[in-house]
Amino acid sequence: MIDEGRPLFLQIAEAIEESILDGTLTEDGQAPSTNELAAFYRINPATAAKGVALLVDKQVLLKRRGIGMFVAAGARSILLAERRTAFAERYIDPLITEARTLGLDAEDLAALLRERAAGPASTEGNPQ
């Protein structure tokens, strides 16, 4: 899990996000404490706290004083919207730019996507 090239606190935040997205951590459910994260990943508790603070700032986690950290209601929707935006910026925007360069309009691009999504059988016999 630990990637030496990336800040640990970001990796902690992303691991918690993944747990929310895959349903391991449910909305209104208790999230691991800073000390639990620090022990599990064998890192400084301050580093784990920094990762948790990122999620508190995004309103994905909330602190209940004296009880612990909990997954906020709507956290999964927040994360999905964030991922959708990132996906569009990373993949869709460059795809549209290249499609325009090739003279493809939205209809052509949609047809190409449908063809590719259908799998290899639909592209047999088509030179690439």
Backbone hydrogen bonds, N-H to C=O, Kabsch-Sander energy under -0.5 kcal/mol:
donor,donor_aa,acceptor,acceptor_aa,energy
4,E,2,I,-0.6
6,R,3,D,-2.0
11,Q,7,P,-1.6
12,I,8,L,-2.4
13,A,9,F,-2.1
14,E,10,L,-2.6
15,A,11,Q,-2.2
16,I,12,I,-2.1
17,E,13,A,-2.4
18,E,14,E,-2.6
19,S,15,A,-1.9
20,I,16,I,-1.9
21,L,17,E,-2.8
22,D,18,E,-2.7
23,G,20,I,-0.7
24,T,19,S,-1.0
25,L,19,S,-2.4
26,T,24,T,-0.5
28,D,71,V,-2.8
29,G,26,T,-2.4
31,A,69,M,-2.7
37,L,33,S,-2.5
38,A,34,T,-2.6
39,A,35,N,-2.4
40,F,36,E,-2.6
41,Y,37,L,-2.7
42,R,38,A,-0.9
43,I,38,A,-2.0
47,T,44,N,-1.0
48,A,44,N,-1.7
49,A,45,P,-2.6
50,K,46,A,-1.6
51,G,47,T,-1.6
52,V,48,A,-2.3
53,A,49,A,-2.5
54,L,50,K,-1.4
55,L,51,G,-1.2
56,V,52,V,-2.0
57,D,53,A,-2.6
58,K,54,L,-1.5
59,Q,56,V,-1.4
60,V,55,L,-3.0
61,L,55,L,-1.4
62,L,70,F,-2.8
64,R,62,L,-0.5
64,R,68,G,-3.1
65,R,63,K,-0.7
67,I,64,R,-2.8
68,G,64,R,-2.4
70,F,62,L,-2.6
71,V,29,G,-2.8
72,A,60,V,-2.9
75,A,72,A,-1.9
78,I,74,G,-2.1
79,L,75,A,-2.5
80,L,76,R,-2.7
81,A,77,S,-2.4
82,E,78,I,-2.2
83,R,79,L,-2.6
84,R,80,L,-2.6
85,T,81,A,-2.2
86,A,82,E,-2.3
87,F,83,R,-2.8
88,A,84,R,-2.4
89,E,85,T,-2.4
90,R,86,A,-2.4
91,Y,87,F,-2.9
92,I,87,F,-1.1
93,D,88,A,-3.1
95,L,91,Y,-1.6
96,I,92,I,-2.8
97,T,93,D,-2.2
98,E,94,P,-2.4
99,A,95,L,-2.5
100,R,96,I,-2.4
101,T,97,T,-1.8
102,L,98,E,-1.9
103,G,100,R,-1.1
104,L,99,A,-3.1
109,L,105,D,-2.6
110,A,106,A,-2.5
111,A,107,E,-2.3
112,L,108,D,-2.4
113,L,109,L,-2.5
114,R,110,A,-2.5
115,E,111,A,-2.4
116,R,112,L,-2.4
117,A,113,L,-2.7
118,A,114,R,-1.5
119,G,115,E,-0.5
119,G,116,R,-0.9
122,S,119,G,-1.1
123,T,120,P,-1.3
124,E,120,P,-0.6
124,E,121,A,-0.7
126,N,123,T,-1.9
